[in-house]
Amino acid sequence: MKSISNKLASLLLIAGTWVGGVAHAVQDLPGGPAVNQLNLHPPVTKIAEEQHFLHWMMLVICTVIFVAVFAVMFYSIWKHRKSKGAKAANFHESVTVEVVWTIIPFIIVILMALPATKVLVAQKDTTNADLTIKTTGYQWKWGYDYITGEGEGLAFISTLDSSHRVMSDSGKVADAPADYLLKVDNPLVVPVNKKIRIITTANDVIHAFMVPAFGIKQDAIPGFVRDTWFRAEKIGDFYGQCAELCGKEHAYMPIHVKVVSAEDYTVWVADQRKKAAAKLDDPTKVWTLEDILKRGEKVYAANCAACHQANGKGAGPIKPLDGSAVVLDADHAKQIQIVLKGAANGAMPAWGQLSDTDIAAVVSYTKNTWSNKTGQLVQPAEIVAQRGK
């Protein structure tokens, strides 16, 4: 018995240490979740403020009704209990009572519905937007395309920071930063005090674009287009997550929106255009194996390592790339098609949004890394030829 007690004490000590480590890592994140947060997130848009008002108004009304109804019920039970000699009255319906208990709830419902309808209609009014951005959900990242307004034509993929994924996989999160599992490589940047229309869709399964501080949550459905909007009134970083169970990496699909001044946004757009121009590789360029492998390593780390792992061994249903017959095959077409269009009913997402050079680089990388020493080199021109098939 003493041995069992000692073992239990040791387990409790370990558990306490683990909880203490986790608690140490948890901290408030400005623009994101807070420790012991019970209320809705502090609003930075008018819509979010009105949602807060509706939330508390409905709660107060429901609480008052609850207290009033149960107070009358308990008073009646206590006042007219049998032990005091109370006898049940024998009476029939009262038209007056029935009219009263019909009219009063009707008035209450109308008082609740009017402001709720006003907010609901305002949430759906996406007209006259200063900036329109299409957000595409992928398993498991977000794609942003600036459709209209300043920055039109810009497009990029936003992925969870790889260091956070490594931290999560290791389980060593005692020293995790405040933005743990919310940091991305490319945040969505928008100007302050501008109406931003968000068009949502998805590439594979249903996702949901949600940023609590803006009061927005919109499903992203493959083959369909939905939209929502926000006008941030405060400069800063604001966070959200995919709010629809979309697969095993659902927890690693954060949203980071950076709201900046109009001047800073103009500077950011100019900088992004320069970067985009620099990335426009000539698809007819002939690469050396050494140069393309360096690029392929970066593309793999940013887009593939989360599932296939850095060692190419895969995990669970994720097939390994190290030693894969498809990867080792001298006929590159099948692997290129899988990368371009996906496979296994979406379990392997399509990566057609990557450039021809990036796809050629990552395919070449998988063919020449780990134990895959094939010496095979895939040129961007091969990707161009396969896109139309």
Secondary structure, DSSP 8 states (H G I E B T S, - for coil): -HHHHHHHHHHHHHHHHHHHHHHHH----TTS--TT--S-----SHHHHHHHHHHHHHHHHHHHHHHHHHHHHHHHHHHT-GGGT---------HHHHHHHHHHHHHHHHHHHHHHHHHHHHHT---S-SEEEEEEEETTEEEEEEEESTTTT-EEEE-B-HHHHHHHHHT--TT--TTTTT-BSS-EEEETTS-EEEEEEESSS-EEEEEGGGTEEEEE-BT--EEEEE---S-EEEEEEE-S--STTGGG-EEEEEEE-HHHHHHHHHHHHHHHHHH---TT----HHHHHHHHHHHHHHHTHHHH-TTS--BTTB--STT-HHHH-S--HHHHHHHHH-BGGGTB---TTS-HHHHHHHHHHHHTSTT--------HHHHHHHHT-
